[in-house]
Amino acid sequence: MTPLRVVLVVLFGVLVMLQTFSFPGQFAHMASEDPDFAPMRWPATALVAFWLLCGEVVIVATWRLLTLVKKDRIFSDAAFKWVDAILYAIGAGWVVLVGVFLVVGFNADDPGPIVVLMLLVTGVTAFGLVMLVMRALLRQATNLRSEMETVI
């Protein structure tokens, strides 16, 4: 579990750095170089910051789930709030991504961005559905464990 925690810390740090420095700076540079992009600077910054925040929520919830595993409390009701936090973050990011996909899809001249966004929507959808299955499996395992504890 320690290697996963190290990866989560590094990933969280990278996401915070991207959220606060890299993307805002990149969009400011793009706006200064291309006047057509200037009106999109702040909406693009807000969108990317929101998606990165969703990723940060997933990382924090995963950390908390790892803590529950370490304490042998993963098969308890405490785990469900963290799994739900992951699902809500994925769902919120997915809703905004679908909105961006629709706006770009109806206004794009080039099919490239549409294909990339369609792949992203499909990937996020698959990840969300896998998490729903994992939540159902956690629910079954929690019920089985509580039944076993009752028997013993």
DSSP file (Angstrom, degrees, kcal/mol; ACC not computed):
  #  RESIDUE AA STRUCTURE BP1 BP2  ACC     N-H-->O    O-->H-N    N-H-->O    O-->H-N    TCO  KAPPA ALPHA  PHI   PSI    X-CA   Y-CA   Z-CA
    1    1 A M     >        0   0    0      0, 0.0     4,-2.3     0, 0.0     5,-0.2   0.000 360.0 360.0 360.0 -27.2    0.0    0.0    0.0
    2    2 A T  H  >  +     0   0    0      1,-0.2     4,-2.4     2,-0.2     5,-0.2   0.920 360.0  52.0 -61.2 -44.2    2.9    2.4    0.6
    3    3 A P  H  > S+     0   0    0      0, 0.0     4,-2.3     0, 0.0    -1,-0.2   0.909 110.3  49.8 -59.6 -38.2    3.8    2.5   -3.1
    4    4 A L  H  > S+     0   0    0      1,-0.2     4,-2.6     2,-0.2    -2,-0.2   0.907 109.7  50.7 -65.6 -40.2    0.2    3.4   -4.0
    5    5 A R  H  X S+     0   0    0     -4,-2.3     4,-2.4     2,-0.2    -1,-0.2   0.900 109.5  50.8 -63.9 -39.5    0.2    6.1   -1.3
    6    6 A V  H  X S+     0   0    0     -4,-2.4     4,-2.5     2,-0.2    -2,-0.2   0.931 111.4  48.1 -62.3 -44.8    3.4    7.6   -2.7
    7    7 A V  H  X S+     0   0    0     -4,-2.3     4,-3.0     1,-0.2    -2,-0.2   0.905 111.0  51.2 -62.6 -41.0    1.9    7.6   -6.2
    8    8 A L  H  X S+     0   0    0     -4,-2.6     4,-2.6     2,-0.2    -1,-0.2   0.902 110.4  48.5 -64.0 -40.8   -1.3    9.3   -4.9
    9    9 A V  H  X S+     0   0    0     -4,-2.4     4,-2.5     2,-0.2    -2,-0.2   0.938 114.3  45.6 -64.2 -46.1    0.7   12.0   -3.1
   10   10 A V  H  X S+     0   0    0     -4,-2.5     4,-2.5     2,-0.2    -2,-0.2   0.932 114.5  48.2 -62.9 -45.5    2.8   12.7   -6.3
   11   11 A L  H  X S+     0   0    0     -4,-3.0     4,-2.6     2,-0.2    -2,-0.2   0.908 111.1  50.5 -62.5 -41.8   -0.3   12.7   -8.5
   12   12 A F  H  X S+     0   0    0     -4,-2.6     4,-2.5    -5,-0.2    -1,-0.2   0.929 111.0  49.1 -61.6 -44.7   -2.1   15.0   -6.1
   13   13 A G  H  X S+     0   0    0     -4,-2.5     4,-2.3     1,-0.2    -2,-0.2   0.899 111.2  49.4 -61.2 -41.4    0.8   17.4   -6.1
   14   14 A V  H  X S+     0   0    0     -4,-2.5     4,-2.8     2,-0.2     5,-0.2   0.917 110.9  49.9 -64.5 -43.1    1.0   17.3   -9.9
   15   15 A L  H  X S+     0   0    0     -4,-2.6     4,-2.6     2,-0.2    -2,-0.2   0.913 111.2  48.4 -63.3 -42.0   -2.7   18.0  -10.2
   16   16 A V  H  X S+     0   0    0     -4,-2.5     4,-2.2     2,-0.2     5,-0.3   0.911 112.4  49.3 -63.6 -41.4   -2.5   21.0   -7.8
   17   17 A M  H  X>S+     0   0    0     -4,-2.3     4,-2.6     2,-0.2     5,-1.6   0.924 113.3  46.0 -63.5 -44.5    0.5   22.3   -9.7
   18   18 A L  I  <>S+     0   0    0     -4,-2.8     5,-2.2     3,-0.2    -2,-0.2   0.902 114.1  50.0 -62.6 -39.8   -1.4   22.0  -13.0
   19   19 A Q  I  <5S+     0   0    0     -4,-2.6    -2,-0.2    -5,-0.2    -1,-0.2   0.851 121.6  30.3 -68.8 -36.1   -4.5   23.5  -11.5
   20   20 A T  I  <5S+     0   0    0     -4,-2.2    -2,-0.2    -5,-0.2    -1,-0.2   0.785 136.3   8.6 -98.6 -29.7   -2.8   26.6  -10.0
   21   21 A F  I  X5S+     0   0    0     -4,-2.6     4,-1.9    -5,-0.3     5,-0.2   0.789 118.8  48.6-117.5 -54.0    0.1   27.3  -12.3
   22   22 A S  I  ><S+     0   0    0     -5,-1.6     4,-2.8     2,-0.2     5,-0.2   0.963 114.5  35.7 -67.0 -60.0    0.4   25.4  -15.6
   23   23 A F  H  ><S+     0   0    0     -5,-2.2     4,-2.9     2,-0.2     5,-0.3   0.925 118.5  49.2 -66.9 -44.4   -3.1   25.6  -17.1
   24   24 A P  H  > S+     0   0    0      0, 0.0     4,-2.0     0, 0.0    -1,-0.2   0.926 115.7  45.7 -58.6 -40.7   -3.9   29.2  -16.0
   25   25 A G  H  X S+     0   0    0     -4,-1.9     4,-2.4     2,-0.2    -2,-0.2   0.903 112.9  49.9 -66.4 -40.9   -0.5   30.3  -17.3
   26   26 A Q  H  X S+     0   0    0     -4,-2.8     4,-2.7    -5,-0.2    -1,-0.2   0.928 112.2  46.8 -63.3 -44.8   -0.9   28.3  -20.6
   27   27 A F  H  X S+     0   0    0     -4,-2.9     4,-2.2     2,-0.2    -1,-0.2   0.861 111.0  52.2 -68.1 -34.1   -4.4   29.8  -21.2
   28   28 A A  H  X S+     0   0    0     -4,-2.0     4,-1.9    -5,-0.3    -1,-0.2   0.916 111.5  47.3 -65.0 -42.3   -3.1   33.3  -20.4
   29   29 A H  H  X S+     0   0    0     -4,-2.4     4,-1.9     2,-0.2    -2,-0.2   0.924 111.7  50.0 -64.0 -44.2   -0.3   32.8  -22.9
   30   30 A M  H  X S+     0   0    0     -4,-2.7     4,-2.6     1,-0.2     7,-0.3   0.891 110.0  51.3 -61.7 -39.0   -2.7   31.5  -25.5
   31   31 A A  H  < S+     0   0    0     -4,-2.2     7,-0.3     1,-0.2    -1,-0.2   0.860 110.7  47.9 -67.2 -35.3   -5.0   34.5  -25.0
   32   32 A S  H  < S+     0   0    0     -4,-1.9    -1,-0.2     1,-0.2    -2,-0.2   0.817 117.6  41.8 -74.8 -29.0   -2.1   36.9  -25.5
   33   33 A E  H  < S+     0   0    0     -4,-1.9    -2,-0.2     1,-0.2    -1,-0.2   0.813 122.1  37.1 -84.5 -33.2   -0.9   35.2  -28.6
   34   34 A D    >X  -     0   0    0     -4,-2.6     3,-1.4    -5,-0.2     4,-0.9  -0.918  61.3-165.2-127.4 104.9   -4.3   34.5  -30.2
   35   35 A P  T 34 S+     0   0    0      0, 0.0     3,-0.2     0, 0.0    -1,-0.1   0.774  90.7  63.3 -60.8 -24.7   -7.0   37.2  -29.8
   36   36 A D  T 34 S+     0   0    0      1,-0.2     4,-0.2     2,-0.1    -5,-0.1   0.803 104.1  47.4 -68.8 -27.0   -9.7   34.7  -30.9
   37   37 A F  T X> S+     0   0    0     -3,-1.4     3,-1.9    -7,-0.3     4,-0.6   0.694  87.5  90.6 -84.0 -19.6   -8.9   32.5  -27.9
   38   38 A A  G >< S+     0   0    0     -4,-0.9     3,-1.3    -7,-0.3     4,-0.4   0.839  84.2  50.9 -50.3 -44.2   -9.0   35.5  -25.5
   39   39 A P  G 34 S+     0   0    0      0, 0.0    -1,-0.3     0, 0.0     3,-0.2   0.751 110.3  52.1 -66.9 -19.0  -12.8   35.2  -24.7
   40   40 A M  G <> S+     0   0    0     -3,-1.9     4,-2.6    -4,-0.2     5,-0.3   0.486  83.2  93.8 -92.6  -3.1  -12.2   31.5  -23.9
   41   41 A R  H <X S+     0   0    0     -3,-1.3     4,-2.2    -4,-0.6    -1,-0.2   0.947  91.0  35.7 -56.9 -54.9   -9.4   32.0  -21.5
   42   42 A W  H  > S+     0   0    0     -4,-0.4     4,-2.7     2,-0.2     5,-0.2   0.890 117.3  50.4 -73.8 -39.7  -11.4   32.1  -18.2
   43   43 A P  H  > S+     0   0    0      0, 0.0     4,-2.6     0, 0.0    -1,-0.2   0.926 113.3  47.6 -61.3 -40.5  -14.0   29.4  -19.2
   44   44 A A  H  X S+     0   0    0     -4,-2.6     4,-2.4     2,-0.2     5,-0.3   0.911 112.3  49.7 -65.0 -41.3  -11.2   27.1  -20.3
   45   45 A T  H  X S+     0   0    0     -4,-2.2     4,-2.4    -5,-0.3    -1,-0.2   0.925 112.6  47.2 -62.3 -44.4   -9.4   27.8  -17.0
   46   46 A A  H  X S+     0   0    0     -4,-2.7     4,-2.3     2,-0.2    -2,-0.2   0.912 112.3  49.8 -64.7 -42.5  -12.5   27.1  -15.0
   47   47 A L  H  X S+     0   0    0     -4,-2.6     4,-2.5     2,-0.2     5,-0.2   0.948 113.9  43.6 -62.0 -49.3  -13.3   23.9  -16.8
   48   48 A V  H  X S+     0   0    0     -4,-2.4     4,-2.5     1,-0.2     5,-0.2   0.906 113.2  52.0 -65.3 -40.8   -9.8   22.4  -16.5
   49   49 A A  H  X S+     0   0    0     -4,-2.4     4,-2.1    -5,-0.3    -1,-0.2   0.901 110.3  49.8 -61.8 -39.8   -9.6   23.5  -12.8
   50   50 A F  H  X S+     0   0    0     -4,-2.3     4,-2.3     2,-0.2    -2,-0.2   0.933 111.2  47.7 -64.4 -46.3  -13.0   21.8  -12.1
   51   51 A W  H  X S+     0   0    0     -4,-2.5     4,-1.9     1,-0.2    -2,-0.2   0.891 112.3  49.4 -64.1 -38.2  -11.9   18.6  -13.8
   52   52 A L  H  X S+     0   0    0     -4,-2.5     4,-2.2     2,-0.2    -1,-0.2   0.874 108.5  53.9 -67.3 -36.0   -8.6   18.6  -11.9
   53   53 A L  H  X S+     0   0    0     -4,-2.1     4,-2.3     2,-0.2    -2,-0.2   0.903 105.8  53.2 -62.4 -41.0  -10.6   19.2   -8.7
   54   54 A C  H  X S+     0   0    0     -4,-2.3     4,-1.9     1,-0.2    -2,-0.2   0.916 109.2  49.2 -59.3 -42.8  -12.7   16.1   -9.5
   55   55 A G  H  X S+     0   0    0     -4,-1.9     4,-2.0     1,-0.2    -1,-0.2   0.879 108.8  52.7 -63.7 -38.0   -9.5   14.1   -9.9
   56   56 A E  H  X S+     0   0    0     -4,-2.2     4,-2.5     2,-0.2    -2,-0.2   0.878 106.7  52.7 -65.7 -37.8   -8.2   15.4   -6.5
   57   57 A V  H  X S+     0   0    0     -4,-2.3     4,-2.6     1,-0.2     5,-0.2   0.915 108.5  50.7 -62.7 -42.4  -11.5   14.3   -4.9
   58   58 A V  H  X S+     0   0    0     -4,-1.9     4,-2.3     1,-0.2    -2,-0.2   0.902 110.7  49.5 -61.5 -41.1  -11.0   10.8   -6.3
   59   59 A I  H  X S+     0   0    0     -4,-2.0     4,-2.3     2,-0.2    -2,-0.2   0.932 112.2  46.5 -64.8 -46.0   -7.4   10.8   -4.9
   60   60 A V  H  X S+     0   0    0     -4,-2.5     4,-2.3     1,-0.2    -2,-0.2   0.922 113.6  48.7 -63.6 -43.7   -8.4   11.9   -1.4
   61   61 A A  H  X S+     0   0    0     -4,-2.6     4,-2.3     1,-0.2    -1,-0.2   0.888 110.4  51.3 -64.1 -38.7  -11.3    9.4   -1.3
   62   62 A T  H  X S+     0   0    0     -4,-2.3     4,-2.3    -5,-0.2    -1,-0.2   0.905 108.5  52.2 -63.6 -41.0   -8.9    6.6   -2.5
   63   63 A W  H  X S+     0   0    0     -4,-2.3     4,-2.0     1,-0.2    -2,-0.2   0.930 109.8  48.6 -58.6 -46.2   -6.5    7.6    0.3
   64   64 A R  H  X S+     0   0    0     -4,-2.3     4,-2.0     1,-0.2    -1,-0.2   0.881 109.8  51.9 -63.9 -38.1   -9.3    7.3    2.8
   65   65 A L  H  X S+     0   0    0     -4,-2.3     4,-2.2     2,-0.2    -1,-0.2   0.893 107.5  52.5 -65.5 -38.3  -10.3    3.9    1.4
   66   66 A L  H  X S+     0   0    0     -4,-2.3     4,-2.4     1,-0.2    -2,-0.2   0.881 107.1  53.0 -63.0 -36.9   -6.7    2.7    1.8
   67   67 A T  H  X S+     0   0    0     -4,-2.0     4,-1.9     2,-0.2    -2,-0.2   0.900 108.2  50.1 -64.0 -40.4   -6.8    3.9    5.4
   68   68 A L  H  <>S+     0   0    0     -4,-2.0     5,-3.4     2,-0.2     6,-0.7   0.880 109.6  51.3 -65.4 -37.1  -10.0    1.8    6.0
   69   69 A V  H ><5S+     0   0    0     -4,-2.2     3,-1.5     4,-0.2    -2,-0.2   0.938 108.9  50.8 -62.7 -45.6   -8.3   -1.2    4.4
   70   70 A K  H 3<5S+     0   0    0     -4,-2.4    -2,-0.2     1,-0.3    -1,-0.2   0.863 113.1  45.1 -60.8 -36.7   -5.3   -0.8    6.7
   71   71 A K  T 3<5S-     0   0    0     -4,-1.9    -1,-0.3    -5,-0.1    -2,-0.2   0.392 113.8-119.1 -87.1   3.6   -7.6   -0.6    9.7
   72   72 A D  T < 5S+     0   0    0     -3,-1.5    -3,-0.2    -4,-0.3    -2,-0.1   0.878  85.1 113.9  57.5  41.4   -9.6   -3.6    8.4
   73   73 A R    > < +     0   0    0     -5,-3.4     3,-0.5    -6,-0.1     6,-0.3   0.144  30.8 109.3-121.8  16.3  -12.7   -1.5    8.3
   74   74 A I  T 3  S+     0   0    0     -6,-0.7     2,-1.0     1,-0.3     5,-0.1   0.823  73.0  61.8 -65.6 -29.8  -13.2   -1.5    4.5
   75   75 A F  T 3  S+     0   0    0     -7,-0.2     2,-0.3    66,-0.1    -1,-0.3  -0.354  91.6  91.6 -93.7  55.6  -16.3   -3.7    4.8
   76   76 A S  S X> S-     0   0    0     -2,-1.0     3,-1.3    -3,-0.5     4,-0.5  -0.878  92.9-100.0-137.4 170.3  -18.2   -1.2    6.9
   77   77 A D  H >> S+     0   0    0     -2,-0.3     4,-0.7     1,-0.3     3,-0.7   0.731 113.7  73.4 -65.8 -20.2  -20.6    1.6    6.2
   78   78 A A  H 3> S+     0   0    0      1,-0.2     4,-0.7    -5,-0.2     3,-0.4   0.820  90.6  58.5 -63.1 -29.9  -17.8    4.1    6.5
   79   79 A A  H <> S+     0   0    0     -3,-1.3     4,-2.2    -6,-0.3     3,-0.4   0.812  93.5  66.2 -70.0 -29.0  -16.4    3.0    3.2
   80   80 A F  H <X S+     0   0    0     -3,-0.7     4,-2.7    -4,-0.5    -1,-0.2   0.832  93.5  56.9 -68.2 -31.6  -19.5    3.9    1.3
   81   81 A K  H  X S+     0   0    0     -4,-0.7     4,-1.7    -3,-0.4    -1,-0.2   0.871 110.6  45.5 -66.7 -32.9  -19.3    7.6    1.8
   82   82 A W  H  X S+     0   0    0     -4,-0.7     4,-1.9    -3,-0.4    -2,-0.2   0.874 113.3  48.2 -77.5 -37.4  -15.8    7.6    0.2
   83   83 A V  H  X S+     0   0    0     -4,-2.2     4,-2.4     2,-0.2    -2,-0.2   0.907 112.3  50.6 -65.8 -40.0  -16.9    5.4   -2.7
   84   84 A D  H  X S+     0   0    0     -4,-2.7     4,-3.0     2,-0.2     5,-0.2   0.883 106.2  55.2 -63.7 -37.6  -19.9    7.7   -3.1
   85   85 A A  H  X S+     0   0    0     -4,-1.7     4,-2.4     2,-0.2    -1,-0.2   0.910 108.5  48.7 -61.0 -41.2  -17.5   10.7   -3.2
   86   86 A I  H  X S+     0   0    0     -4,-1.9     4,-2.6     2,-0.2    -2,-0.2   0.935 112.6  47.8 -62.4 -45.6  -15.6    9.0   -6.0
   87   87 A L  H  X S+     0   0    0     -4,-2.4     4,-2.8     1,-0.2    -2,-0.2   0.896 111.8  49.4 -63.9 -40.2  -18.9    8.4   -7.9
   88   88 A Y  H  X S+     0   0    0     -4,-3.0     4,-2.8     2,-0.2     5,-0.2   0.905 111.7  49.0 -65.6 -40.3  -20.1   12.0   -7.4
   89   89 A A  H  X S+     0   0    0     -4,-2.4     4,-2.4    -5,-0.2     5,-0.2   0.927 113.8  45.7 -64.7 -44.3  -16.8   13.4   -8.6
   90   90 A I  H  X S+     0   0    0     -4,-2.6     4,-2.5     1,-0.2    -2,-0.2   0.927 114.3  49.4 -62.7 -44.0  -16.8   11.1  -11.7
   91   91 A G  H  X S+     0   0    0     -4,-2.8     4,-2.5    -5,-0.2    -2,-0.2   0.906 111.6  47.6 -63.4 -42.6  -20.5   12.0  -12.3
   92   92 A A  H  X S+     0   0    0     -4,-2.8     4,-2.0     2,-0.2     5,-0.2   0.927 114.2  46.7 -65.2 -44.5  -19.9   15.8  -11.9
   93   93 A G  H  X S+     0   0    0     -4,-2.4     4,-2.3    -5,-0.2    -2,-0.2   0.883 112.3  51.7 -63.0 -37.8  -16.9   15.6  -14.2
   94   94 A W  H  X S+     0   0    0     -4,-2.5     4,-2.8    -5,-0.2     5,-0.2   0.918 107.6  51.3 -65.6 -44.6  -18.8   13.5  -16.7
   95   95 A V  H  X S+     0   0    0     -4,-2.5     4,-2.0     1,-0.2    -2,-0.2   0.930 113.6  44.1 -59.8 -46.0  -21.8   15.9  -16.8
   96   96 A V  H  X S+     0   0    0     -4,-2.0     4,-2.4     2,-0.2    -1,-0.2   0.896 112.9  52.7 -66.5 -39.4  -19.5   18.9  -17.5
   97   97 A L  H  X S+     0   0    0     -4,-2.3     4,-2.7     2,-0.2    -2,-0.2   0.902 108.4  49.7 -63.5 -41.4  -17.6   16.8  -20.1
   98   98 A V  H  X S+     0   0    0     -4,-2.8     4,-2.5     2,-0.2    -1,-0.2   0.898 109.9  52.3 -64.1 -39.4  -20.8   15.9  -21.9
   99   99 A G  H  X S+     0   0    0     -4,-2.0     4,-2.4    -5,-0.2    -2,-0.2   0.928 111.3  45.7 -60.8 -44.7  -21.8   19.6  -22.0
  100  100 A V  H  X S+     0   0    0     -4,-2.4     4,-3.0     1,-0.2     5,-0.3   0.911 111.2  53.9 -63.6 -41.8  -18.4   20.5  -23.5
  101  101 A F  H  X S+     0   0    0     -4,-2.7     4,-2.7     1,-0.2    -2,-0.2   0.910 110.6  46.0 -58.2 -43.8  -18.7   17.6  -26.0
  102  102 A L  H  X S+     0   0    0     -4,-2.5     4,-2.2     2,-0.2    -2,-0.2   0.921 113.9  47.5 -67.6 -43.7  -22.1   18.9  -27.1
  103  103 A V  H  X S+     0   0    0     -4,-2.4     4,-0.9     2,-0.2    -2,-0.2   0.947 118.0  41.3 -62.9 -47.5  -21.0   22.5  -27.4
  104  104 A V  H >X S+     0   0    0     -4,-3.0     4,-1.6     1,-0.2     3,-0.6   0.909 112.8  55.7 -66.2 -41.1  -17.9   21.6  -29.3
  105  105 A G  H 3< S+     0   0    0     -4,-2.7    -1,-0.2    -5,-0.3    -2,-0.2   0.873 110.2  43.8 -60.8 -38.8  -19.8   19.0  -31.4
  106  106 A F  H 3< S+     0   0    0     -4,-2.2    -1,-0.2     1,-0.2    -2,-0.2   0.649 123.9  36.0 -81.1 -14.2  -22.3   21.5  -32.6
  107  107 A N  H << S+     0   0    0     -4,-0.9    -2,-0.2    -3,-0.6    -1,-0.2   0.443  88.8 112.6-116.9  -1.7  -19.7   24.2  -33.3
  108  108 A A     <  -     0   0    0     -4,-1.6    -4,-0.0     1,-0.1    -3,-0.0  -0.479  39.6-172.6 -82.3 143.6  -16.7   22.3  -34.6
  109  109 A D  S    S+     0   0    0     -2,-0.2    -1,-0.1     1,-0.1    -4,-0.0   0.654  77.9  58.3 -95.8 -24.2  -15.4   22.5  -38.2
  110  110 A D  S  > S-     0   0    0      1,-0.1     4,-0.6     0, 0.0    -1,-0.1  -0.884  72.1-146.2-111.0 135.3  -12.9   19.7  -37.6
  111  111 A P  H  > S+     0   0    0      0, 0.0     4,-2.4     0, 0.0     5,-0.2   0.648  84.3  84.8 -75.1 -12.5  -13.9   16.2  -36.5
  112  112 A G  H  > S+     0   0    0      1,-0.2     4,-2.4     2,-0.2     5,-0.2   0.940  90.4  43.1 -56.3 -55.4  -10.6   15.8  -34.5
  113  113 A P  H  > S+     0   0    0      0, 0.0     4,-2.7     0, 0.0    -1,-0.2   0.856 112.9  54.8 -61.3 -32.8  -11.8   17.5  -31.2
  114  114 A I  H  X S+     0   0    0     -4,-0.6     4,-2.5     2,-0.2    -2,-0.2   0.920 109.2  47.0 -65.3 -43.0  -15.1   15.7  -31.4
  115  115 A V  H  X S+     0   0    0     -4,-2.4     4,-2.3     2,-0.2    -1,-0.2   0.919 113.0  48.6 -65.2 -43.5  -13.4   12.3  -31.7
  116  116 A V  H  X S+     0   0    0     -4,-2.4     4,-2.3     1,-0.2    -2,-0.2   0.934 113.9  46.2 -62.6 -45.6  -11.1   13.1  -28.8
  117  117 A L  H  X S+     0   0    0     -4,-2.7     4,-2.9     2,-0.2    -1,-0.2   0.877 110.4  53.7 -65.3 -36.8  -14.0   14.3  -26.6
  118  118 A M  H  X S+     0   0    0     -4,-2.5     4,-2.4     2,-0.2    -1,-0.2   0.903 109.3  48.9 -63.9 -40.4  -16.0   11.2  -27.6
  119  119 A L  H  X S+     0   0    0     -4,-2.3     4,-2.6     2,-0.2    -2,-0.2   0.909 112.1  48.7 -64.2 -41.5  -13.2    9.0  -26.4
  120  120 A L  H  X S+     0   0    0     -4,-2.3     4,-2.8     2,-0.2     5,-0.3   0.924 111.4  49.0 -64.0 -44.4  -12.9   11.0  -23.2
  121  121 A V  H  X S+     0   0    0     -4,-2.9     4,-2.4     1,-0.2    -2,-0.2   0.921 113.1  48.1 -60.8 -43.7  -16.7   10.7  -22.6
  122  122 A T  H  X S+     0   0    0     -4,-2.4     4,-2.5    -5,-0.2    -2,-0.2   0.914 112.9  48.0 -64.1 -43.1  -16.6    7.0  -23.3
  123  123 A G  H  X S+     0   0    0     -4,-2.6     4,-2.5     2,-0.2    -2,-0.2   0.921 113.4  45.9 -64.0 -45.1  -13.6    6.5  -20.9
  124  124 A V  H  X S+     0   0    0     -4,-2.8     4,-2.5     2,-0.2    -1,-0.2   0.885 112.7  52.1 -66.4 -37.7  -15.1    8.5  -18.1
  125  125 A T  H  X S+     0   0    0     -4,-2.4     4,-2.5    -5,-0.3    -2,-0.2   0.939 110.8  47.1 -61.5 -47.0  -18.4    6.6  -18.6
  126  126 A A  H  X S+     0   0    0     -4,-2.5     4,-2.5     2,-0.2    -2,-0.2   0.916 112.2  50.1 -61.5 -43.7  -16.6    3.3  -18.4
  127  127 A F  H  X S+     0   0    0     -4,-2.5     4,-2.2     1,-0.2    -1,-0.2   0.916 111.6  48.7 -61.7 -43.3  -14.7    4.3  -15.3
  128  128 A G  H  X S+     0   0    0     -4,-2.5     4,-1.8     2,-0.2    -2,-0.2   0.901 111.7  48.7 -63.3 -41.6  -17.9    5.5  -13.6
  129  129 A L  H  X S+     0   0    0     -4,-2.5     4,-2.1     2,-0.2    -2,-0.2   0.889 109.5  52.1 -67.6 -38.2  -19.7    2.2  -14.5
  130  130 A V  H  X S+     0   0    0     -4,-2.5     4,-2.6     1,-0.2    -1,-0.2   0.912 108.9  51.3 -62.0 -41.2  -16.8    0.1  -13.2
  131  131 A M  H  X S+     0   0    0     -4,-2.2     4,-2.3     2,-0.2    -1,-0.2   0.865 107.0  53.5 -65.0 -34.6  -17.0    2.1   -9.9
  132  132 A L  H  X S+     0   0    0     -4,-1.8     4,-2.1     2,-0.2    -1,-0.2   0.914 110.2  47.2 -63.9 -41.9  -20.7    1.4   -9.7
  133  133 A V  H  X S+     0   0    0     -4,-2.1     4,-2.5     2,-0.2    -2,-0.2   0.919 111.3  51.1 -63.7 -43.3  -20.0   -2.3  -10.0
  134  134 A M  H  X S+     0   0    0     -4,-2.6     4,-2.4     1,-0.2    -2,-0.2   0.874 108.6  51.9 -62.9 -36.4  -17.2   -2.0   -7.4
  135  135 A R  H  X S+     0   0    0     -4,-2.3     4,-2.3     2,-0.2    -1,-0.2   0.915 109.4  49.3 -65.5 -41.6  -19.7   -0.3   -5.1
  136  136 A A  H  X S+     0   0    0     -4,-2.1     4,-2.3     2,-0.2    -2,-0.2   0.899 111.5  49.4 -63.5 -40.2  -22.2   -3.1   -5.6
  137  137 A L  H  X S+     0   0    0     -4,-2.5     4,-2.7     2,-0.2    -2,-0.2   0.897 110.0  51.2 -65.0 -39.6  -19.5   -5.7   -4.8
  138  138 A L  H  X S+     0   0    0     -4,-2.4     4,-2.6     2,-0.2    -2,-0.2   0.903 108.9  51.7 -62.9 -40.5  -18.5   -3.7   -1.7
  139  139 A R  H  X S+     0   0    0     -4,-2.3     4,-2.4     2,-0.2    -2,-0.2   0.929 111.8  46.1 -61.8 -45.6  -22.1   -3.7   -0.6
  140  140 A Q  H  X S+     0   0    0     -4,-2.3     4,-2.6     1,-0.2    -2,-0.2   0.926 113.9  48.0 -63.8 -44.3  -22.4   -7.5   -1.1
  141  141 A A  H  X S+     0   0    0     -4,-2.7     4,-2.5     2,-0.2    -1,-0.2   0.884 111.3  51.0 -64.5 -38.1  -19.1   -8.1    0.7
  142  142 A T  H  X S+     0   0    0     -4,-2.6     4,-2.4    -5,-0.2    -1,-0.2   0.918 111.4  47.7 -65.1 -43.3  -20.1   -5.9    3.6
  143  143 A N  H  X S+     0   0    0     -4,-2.4     4,-2.2     2,-0.2    -2,-0.2   0.918 112.7  48.8 -63.6 -43.0  -23.4   -7.7    4.0
  144  144 A L  H  X S+     0   0    0     -4,-2.6     4,-2.4     1,-0.2    -2,-0.2   0.907 111.3  49.9 -63.8 -41.0  -21.7  -11.1    3.9
  145  145 A R  H  X S+     0   0    0     -4,-2.5     4,-2.5     1,-0.2    -1,-0.2   0.915 110.5  49.0 -65.0 -41.8  -19.1  -10.0    6.5
  146  146 A S  H  X S+     0   0    0     -4,-2.4     4,-1.7     1,-0.2    -1,-0.2   0.874 111.7  50.0 -67.0 -34.6  -21.8   -8.7    8.8
  147  147 A E  H  X S+     0   0    0     -4,-2.2     4,-2.1     2,-0.2    -1,-0.2   0.904 111.0  49.4 -66.5 -39.8  -23.8  -12.0    8.4
  148  148 A M  H  X S+     0   0    0     -4,-2.4     4,-2.5     1,-0.2    -2,-0.2   0.895 109.8  50.9 -66.1 -39.2  -20.6  -13.9    9.2
  149  149 A E  H  < S+     0   0    0     -4,-2.5    -1,-0.2     1,-0.2    -2,-0.2   0.860 109.3  51.8 -66.2 -33.6  -19.9  -11.8   12.3
  150  150 A T  H  < S+     0   0    0     -4,-1.7    -2,-0.2     2,-0.2    -1,-0.2   0.900 111.2  47.0 -67.5 -40.4  -23.5  -12.4   13.4
  151  151 A V  H  <        0   0    0     -4,-2.1    -2,-0.2     1,-0.2    -1,-0.2   0.909 360.0 360.0 -67.2 -42.6  -23.0  -16.2   13.0
  152  152 A I     <        0   0    0     -4,-2.5    -1,-0.2    -5,-0.1    -2,-0.2   0.487 360.0 360.0 -77.3 360.0  -19.7  -16.2   14.8
